[in-house]
Amino acid sequence: MPEVIIIGHKNPDSDSVCSAYAYANLKNIIDNNKRYTSARCGNLNKQTRFIFDKAGLTPPKFLSDIYPKVKDVMTHKVVAIDENEPIKGVIKNIEELKIRITPVISGGTQLEGVISILELAHYFTPKDEDGRPVYLFRGSNFEKSIKGYTHIRGQYDEFEASVFIGAMPFERFKEQMEKFDFKKSILVVGKRRDIIEYAIDNELPAIVLTGIRDEADIDIDFSDYKGWVYISDLDTAETVRNLQLSIPAKSFMTRDVPQLKEGDYLDAAGDILMSVDHKGLPVTDEGRLIGILTRSDIIKKVQRELILMDHNEMSQAVDGAETAKITEIVDHHRLGTIKTKTPVHFYAKPVGSTCTLVYQLYKINGHEPDKDTATILLSGILSDTVILKSPTTTDQDIDAVKELEEISGLNFEKHGVEMFSATDSLKARNVRDIINADFKAFSEYGKQFGIGQVEVVNIEELDGVKDNLLEGLSVIKNEKGLTWSMLLVTDIIKEESVLLTSGYEPAEKLLSYKQSGERHFYLPGVLSRKKQLLPEILRVLEDLTD
């Protein structure tokens, strides 16, 4: 079932996370053809964590980006072979399933190596004529490769040996055998008593007999023999051929092969794959085989499907959004510069919260959110409208709060105060976290600037951390390549704010706010970055261009 990611903006606030969660729930109710997953592309702040804890729900999963990963295209159902199984199985897979590479495993899932046409070609290519190849054999594999049965089980299941055929005159055969190590020789022979007894006396590790009609035909004394005796139903030539196919996969697999992780970026994995001779590479998790990536997988078209919540600008979207198919946008902000390759469903209104819009979509589709989801939606609205005190608050937000209050069983004012009180004091928080927690970047009138916002219940908290915040704004301005960075510190009780800046003298001279210190402005009655501060910043930048 195709997956659709529903995700808010970077540095997510409560409205962004809550709206994504609630909308994913709705979409999964009204559309059974796709699987909708809520996500976030940043850390949860304490307020948002409090909201989900209160509702007893798991917050949306974290996604650092949505660039195509190995897991998006890899083959999950892998045809593998145990390291002790005969290579006959690998060849069968190549012939019948057209599989170009077979992972070799142990213990059911642990990757040991791979076998492909490359290894098979090396195995079947004739070696030095003066030498004789030595193979690793397992007596228990004979029955898996050669039609017949085991007459005697040998003392050792696994042994190394070269293959000899007892077709010469006895004396000539002895001359040949004496050139090699008896302990590393396996004999394929018909009912040649002299040769068989010679093999028994010299303790060859295995004897494969051909041309035996039945048990009564085996009138040779094997009582003192410690090796394997196998009765083949095939002729000698076919027996030798199948004997060579009985060797275990581990004996000629390639062990030192690059391993991929399912979270690896597809582009990087493709570069690794193209740098090796194999047509595919195993995908592992702590050494456990979970998939395989082939060159055919690499060329598959991968495009995530996205629904954007609480934003419509690419600069605020999750990394990799430009590679995705954006199908919907639900937002209450100004229109930005995002471009889509296909038409999208766009639901936007000038309300105080995206959660208000999501609640409206529930009603439009004839559904009422359950109690827990109602708690999430109510919390998102109260967060973005500062408990309905923000000038961005509309009658639609108020109506939504009243209805969600009834469904959730919460008192919105009490719950709102609890939400904002859940946030740590400014002194207890890291400066960078304070600025970045709800920081939005903009590009207007040829200038790149950013505005962060933090809500407090007592503006006096700012006194002990103001200098550190001013320094932090300068650092972040340089790190992000901005002309101007700002932080709006909002007291939700007194309904006033303080604006701290990195310093941009030409613009700050034109601000209509009272300057109460260097890079420090007092903003009475200002609660909204979007509706009150941003328009003033845009006015100033426009004036600078005239």
C-alpha positions in Angstrom: 0.0 0.0 0.0 1.5 3.4 -1.0 2.6 5.6 1.9 1.9 9.3 2.1 3.9 11.4 4.6 2.0 14.2 6.3 4.5 16.6 7.8 4.8 20.1 9.2 7.6 22.6 8.8 11.2 22.6 10.2 11.6 23.7 13.8 8.1 22.4 14.4 5.8 24.1 16.8 2.8 22.5 18.5 0.3 23.5 15.7 2.6 22.0 13.0 2.9 18.6 14.8 -0.6 18.4 16.1 -2.2 19.2 12.7 -0.1 16.6 11.0 -1.1 13.9 13.5 -4.8 14.7 13.4 -4.9 15.0 9.6 -3.2 11.6 9.2 -5.9 10.1 11.3 -8.6 11.6 9.2 -7.0 10.6 5.9 -6.6 7.0 7.1 -10.4 7.0 7.8 -11.6 8.4 4.5 -9.0 6.8 2.2 -8.3 3.1 2.4 -6.1 3.0 -0.8 -3.1 4.6 0.9 -1.4 4.6 4.2 -1.0 8.0 5.7 1.8 8.6 8.2 2.3 11.7 10.3 5.9 12.9 10.7 8.0 15.8 12.0 11.3 17.2 10.7 12.6 18.5 14.0 12.7 17.9 17.7 9.6 18.2 19.9 9.5 21.1 22.2 8.4 20.6 25.8 4.9 22.0 25.1 4.3 19.6 22.3 5.6 16.7 24.3 3.2 17.7 27.2 0.3 17.7 24.8 0.9 14.2 23.5 1.6 12.9 27.0 -1.6 14.3 28.3 -3.5 12.7 25.4 -1.7 9.4 26.0 -0.6 9.3 22.3 2.7 8.7 20.5 3.9 11.8 18.6 4.6 11.7 14.9 7.9 10.0 13.9 11.0 12.0 13.2 12.2 12.3 9.6 15.5 14.2 9.0 14.8 14.2 5.3 12.8 12.3 2.6 15.5 11.8 0.0 15.2 8.4 -1.6 16.7 5.7 0.6 17.8 2.1 -0.1 14.8 0.8 1.7 12.5 2.5 -0.8 13.6 0.4 -3.7 15.5 -2.6 -2.3 14.2 -6.2 -2.8 12.8 -7.2 0.6 12.1 -10.9 -0.1 15.6 -12.2 -0.7 16.4 -15.6 -2.1 19.4 -16.6 0.0 21.2 -19.9 0.6 22.7 -21.3 3.8 26.5 -21.4 3.8 26.5 -25.2 4.1 24.0 -25.8 1.3 25.3 -27.2 -2.1 26.0 -24.6 -4.8 23.5 -26.6 -6.9 20.8 -24.5 -5.3 22.5 -21.3 -6.5 22.7 -22.5 -10.1 19.1 -23.5 -9.9 18.1 -20.0 -8.7 20.0 -18.5 -11.6 18.4 -20.7 -14.2 14.8 -20.7 -12.9 14.4 -17.4 -11.0 16.9 -15.4 -13.1 18.6 -14.3 -9.9 22.0 -12.7 -10.5 23.4 -12.6 -7.0 22.6 -14.9 -4.0 23.5 -13.9 -0.5 25.0 -16.6 1.7 23.8 -16.7 5.2 24.2 -18.6 8.5 21.9 -19.1 11.4 18.9 -18.2 9.2 19.7 -14.5 8.7 23.4 -13.7 9.4 25.2 -12.6 6.2 28.4 -14.4 5.4 29.0 -13.5 1.8 27.6 -13.6 -1.8 27.7 -15.8 -4.8 27.1 -14.6 -8.4 28.0 -15.5 -11.9 31.5 -14.2 -11.1 32.2 -16.8 -8.5 30.6 -19.6 -10.5 32.7 -18.7 -13.5 35.9 -18.8 -11.4 34.9 -22.1 -10.0 34.1 -23.8 -13.3 37.1 -22.3 -15.2 39.8 -24.9 -15.7 42.7 -24.5 -13.4 46.4 -25.2 -14.0 46.6 -28.6 -15.8 49.6 -29.7 -13.7 47.6 -29.3 -10.5 44.3 -30.7 -9.2 41.8 -28.5 -7.5 41.0 -29.2 -3.9 37.4 -28.6 -2.8 35.6 -28.4 0.5 33.0 -31.3 0.7 30.3 -32.1 3.1 29.2 -35.7 3.1 25.7 -34.7 4.2 25.4 -32.8 0.9 25.8 -35.8 -1.3 22.1 -36.8 -1.0 21.1 -33.2 -1.9 23.1 -33.2 -5.1 23.5 -36.8 -6.3 20.5 -39.1 -6.8 21.2 -42.1 -4.6 21.7 -42.8 -0.9 24.2 -42.9 1.9 25.5 -46.4 2.7 27.9 -45.4 5.5 28.2 -42.0 7.2 31.8 -40.9 7.6 33.5 -39.8 10.8 33.9 -36.3 9.5 31.0 -34.4 7.8 33.3 -31.7 6.3 36.6 -32.4 4.6 38.8 -31.1 1.8 39.5 -33.3 -1.2 40.3 -33.6 -4.9 38.1 -35.8 -7.1 39.6 -39.0 -8.6 37.8 -41.5 -10.9 38.8 -45.1 -10.6 38.7 -46.0 -14.4 42.4 -46.8 -15.0 44.1 -50.2 -14.7 44.8 -50.8 -11.0 48.6 -50.3 -11.1 48.3 -47.1 -13.2 45.7 -45.9 -10.7 48.0 -46.5 -7.8 50.8 -44.5 -9.5 48.5 -41.5 -10.0 47.1 -41.6 -6.4 50.5 -41.8 -4.9 51.3 -38.3 -6.2 48.6 -36.8 -4.0 47.5 -36.8 -0.4 45.2 -39.7 0.3 43.5 -37.8 3.2 42.5 -35.2 0.6 41.1 -37.4 -2.1 37.5 -38.5 -2.9 37.0 -41.6 -5.1 34.3 -42.1 -7.7 34.4 -45.6 -9.0 32.3 -48.5 -10.2 32.5 -52.0 -8.7 36.2 -52.2 -8.9 37.2 -54.3 -5.8 40.9 -53.7 -6.0 40.6 -49.9 -6.3 37.9 -49.8 -3.6 40.0 -51.8 -1.1 43.0 -49.7 -1.9 41.0 -46.6 -1.0 39.8 -48.2 2.2 43.4 -49.2 3.2 44.6 -45.6 2.5 41.7 -44.0 4.5 40.3 -41.8 1.8 37.6 -39.6 3.3 34.9 -40.6 0.9 34.0 -43.2 -1.7 31.2 -42.8 -4.2 30.1 -46.0 -5.9 28.3 -46.2 -9.3 26.7 -49.0 -11.1 25.4 -50.7 -7.9 22.1 -52.4 -8.5 21.1 -53.1 -4.9 22.5 -53.7 -1.4 23.3 -57.3 -2.2 25.6 -56.0 -4.9 27.8 -54.3 -2.2 29.9 -57.3 -1.1 32.9 -55.3 0.1 33.9 -55.2 3.8 33.6 -51.6 5.0 33.6 -52.4 8.7 37.0 -50.8 9.4 36.4 -47.8 7.1 35.9 -44.4 8.8 35.0 -42.5 5.7 31.8 -41.9 3.7 30.3 -44.5 1.3 27.7 -43.1 -1.0 25.8 -45.1 -3.6 25.0 -43.1 -6.7 22.1 -44.0 -9.1 23.8 -42.1 -11.8 26.5 -43.1 -14.2 30.1 -42.1 -13.4 30.2 -38.9 -15.6 26.9 -37.5 -14.1 28.0 -38.5 -10.6 31.2 -36.5 -10.9 29.3 -33.5 -12.3 26.8 -33.5 -9.5 29.5 -34.2 -6.9 31.2 -30.9 -7.9 27.8 -29.2 -7.4 27.6 -30.6 -3.8 30.3 -28.4 -2.4 28.9 -25.9 0.2 28.3 -22.3 -0.8 30.7 -21.0 1.8 33.7 -22.6 0.1 33.7 -20.2 -2.9 31.5 -17.3 -1.9 33.0 -13.7 -1.8 33.2 -12.7 1.9 34.6 -9.2 1.6 31.6 -7.5 -0.1 30.3 -4.0 0.7 27.1 -4.1 2.9 24.4 -1.4 2.6 22.0 -0.1 5.2 18.4 0.4 4.5 18.7 4.1 5.6 21.6 4.8 3.2 20.8 7.4 0.6 20.0 5.8 -2.8 22.4 8.0 -4.7 25.4 7.1 -2.5 24.4 3.4 -2.5 24.2 3.5 -6.3 27.8 4.9 -6.5 29.0 2.0 -4.3 27.2 -0.6 -6.4 28.6 0.8 -9.6 32.1 0.6 -8.2 32.0 -3.2 -7.7 31.8 -6.1 -10.1 28.7 -7.6 -8.6 25.2 -6.7 -10.0 23.8 -6.4 -6.5 24.8 -5.8 -2.9 23.3 -7.1 0.4 21.4 -4.8 2.7 22.0 -5.6 6.4 21.0 -4.6 9.9 23.8 -5.4 12.4 25.0 -8.1 10.1 21.5 -9.6 9.6 20.4 -9.8 6.0 17.2 -7.8 5.4 17.3 -7.1 1.7 19.3 -6.8 -1.5 19.9 -3.8 -3.8 20.5 -4.5 -7.5 21.3 -2.3 -10.4 17.7 -2.8 -11.6 16.5 -1.4 -8.3 18.7 1.7 -8.7 16.9 2.8 -11.8 13.5 2.5 -10.3 11.6 5.8 -10.1 11.3 6.8 -6.5 9.1 9.6 -5.5 7.7 10.1 -2.0 4.2 11.5 -1.7 3.8 14.4 0.7 1.1 16.5 2.3 2.5 19.7 3.8 1.0 21.1 7.0 1.3 24.6 8.4 3.6 25.8 5.7 3.9 26.3 2.0 7.4 27.5 1.4 10.2 25.1 0.3 12.7 26.8 2.7 10.6 25.6 5.6 9.9 22.1 4.2 11.6 18.9 5.2 14.9 18.4 3.4 14.3 16.5 0.1 10.8 17.9 -0.4 11.9 19.0 -3.8 12.2 15.3 -4.8 8.7 14.4 -3.6 5.3 14.6 -5.1 3.3 17.2 -3.1 -0.4 16.3 -3.3 -1.9 18.5 -0.6 -1.2 21.6 1.4 -3.1 22.7 4.5 -2.0 26.0 5.9 -3.0 29.3 7.4 0.1 31.4 6.4 0.8 33.7 3.5 1.5 32.1 0.2 5.2 31.4 -0.4 7.2 30.4 -3.4 6.7 26.6 -3.4 6.4 25.1 -6.8 4.8 21.7 -7.6 5.0 19.6 -10.7 1.4 18.5 -10.5 -1.9 20.1 -9.3 -2.4 20.0 -5.6 -5.4 20.2 -3.2 -4.8 23.4 -1.3 -6.9 24.2 1.8 -6.0 27.5 3.3 -7.8 30.2 5.3 -6.6 33.2 7.3 -7.3 31.6 10.6 -5.2 31.4 13.8 -4.2 27.7 13.5 -3.8 24.9 11.0 -5.5 22.7 13.6 -8.6 24.8 13.1 -8.5 23.9 9.4 -8.0 20.2 10.1 -11.0 20.2 12.4 -13.0 21.8 9.6 -11.9 19.0 7.2 -13.2 16.5 9.7 -16.6 18.1 9.6 -16.5 18.5 5.8 -15.9 14.8 5.5 -18.6 13.9 8.0 -16.4 12.7 10.8 -16.0 13.8 14.4 -12.5 13.3 15.9 -12.3 11.0 18.9 -11.5 12.3 22.4 -7.8 12.0 22.1 -7.6 13.5 18.7 -9.8 16.3 19.8 -7.3 17.0 22.6 -4.5 17.2 20.0 -6.5 19.6 17.8 -7.6 21.8 20.7 -4.0 22.0 22.0 -2.7 23.0 18.5 -5.2 25.9 18.3 -4.5 27.1 21.8 -0.8 27.0 21.2 -0.9 29.0 17.9 -3.5 31.5 19.1 -1.9 31.9 22.5 -5.1 30.7 24.3 -7.2 32.8 21.8 -5.4 36.0 22.8 -3.4 36.4 19.6 -4.7 38.9 17.0 -4.6 36.1 14.5 -7.5 34.5 16.4 -10.7 34.4 14.3 -14.3 33.4 15.0 -13.6 30.1 13.3 -10.8 29.4 15.8 -13.2 30.3 18.7 -15.9 28.1 17.3 -13.5 25.2 16.9 -12.2 25.5 20.4 -15.8 25.5 21.9 -16.6 22.3 20.0 -13.3 20.6 20.7 -13.6 21.5 24.3 -16.8 19.6 24.5 -15.5 16.5 22.7 -12.2 16.4 24.7 -13.8 17.2 28.1 -11.1 19.8 28.8 -11.5 23.4 30.0 -9.6 25.3 27.3 -8.3 28.1 29.5 -7.0 25.8 32.2 -5.5 23.4 29.6 -3.9 26.3 27.8 -2.2 27.7 30.9 -1.0 24.1 31.7 0.4 23.9 28.2 2.4 27.1 28.3 3.5 26.4 31.9 5.0 23.1 30.7 7.8 24.9 29.0 11.1 25.3 30.9 12.1 28.7 32.0 14.5 30.5 29.6 17.4 30.2 32.1 17.0 26.4 32.1 17.2 26.2 28.3 20.1 26.2 25.8 20.4 29.5 23.9 20.5 27.8 20.5 17.5 25.7 21.3 15.5 28.8 22.4 16.2 30.5 19.1 15.9 27.5 16.8 12.8 25.9 18.4 10.4 28.0 16.3 12.6 29.7 13.8 11.4 30.5 10.3 13.5 31.8 7.5 12.2 34.2 4.8 13.5 35.7 1.6 11.9 39.0 0.6 13.1 42.2 -1.2 16.5 40.6 -1.8 17.1 39.9 1.8 17.4 36.6 3.7 16.1 36.9 7.3 14.8 34.7 10.0 12.4 35.2 13.0 12.2 32.9 16.0 9.5 33.0 18.7 9.3 31.8 22.2 6.4 32.2 24.6 6.9 32.7 28.3 4.5 33.3 31.2 6.8 35.9 32.8 8.8 38.3 30.6 11.1 39.0 33.5 12.7 35.7 32.7 14.5 37.4 29.8 16.7 39.6 32.1 19.1 36.8 33.0 19.6 35.5 29.4 19.2 38.5 27.1 22.9 39.0 26.5 23.4 35.3 25.6 20.4 35.4 23.3 21.7 38.5 21.5 25.1 36.8 21.0 23.3 33.6 19.8 21.3 35.5 17.2 24.5 36.9 15.7 26.0 33.4 15.6 22.9 31.9 13.9 22.7 34.7 11.4 26.2 33.9 10.2 25.6 30.1 10.3 22.5 30.4 8.2 23.9 33.1 5.8 21.2 35.6 6.8 21.2 39.4 6.7 19.1 39.7 9.8 18.0 37.3 12.5 15.4 38.0 15.3 13.8 36.5 18.3 10.3 37.5 19.5 9.9 36.8 23.2 6.2 36.8 24.0 4.6 37.1 27.5 1.3 35.4 27.0 -0.1 36.7 30.3 0.8 40.4 29.9 0.2 40.1 26.2 3.4 41.9 25.2 6.7 41.0 23.5 10.3 41.9 23.4 12.2 41.7 20.0 15.9 40.8 20.1 17.9 41.1 16.9 21.3 40.3 15.5 21.6 43.9 14.4 20.8 45.4 10.9 21.0 49.1 11.4 19.5 50.4 8.2 16.3 48.4 8.8 16.2 48.8 12.6 16.2 52.6 12.3 12.9 52.3 10.4 11.1 50.1 12.9 8.0 51.6 14.5 8.8 49.9 17.8 10.3 51.5 20.9 14.0 50.7 21.2 14.8 49.8 24.9 18.4 48.9 24.4 20.9 47.9 21.8 19.3 45.4 19.5 16.4 45.3 21.9 12.8 46.5 21.2 9.6 46.6 23.3 6.4 45.6 21.5 3.3 46.1 23.6 0.3 44.2 22.5 2.3 42.1 20.0 1.7 38.4 20.2 1.8 37.2 16.6 4.9 36.9 14.5 2.8 36.2 11.4 0.2 38.9 11.7 1.9 41.7 13.7 5.7 41.4 13.5 6.2 40.0 9.9 4.2 42.8 8.2 6.3 45.4 10.0 9.5 43.7 8.9 8.4 43.5 5.3 7.3 47.2 5.4 10.8 48.2 6.5 12.6 46.0 3.9 10.3 47.4 1.2 11.2 51.0 2.3 14.9 50.2 2.1 14.5 49.2 -1.6 12.8 52.5 -2.6 
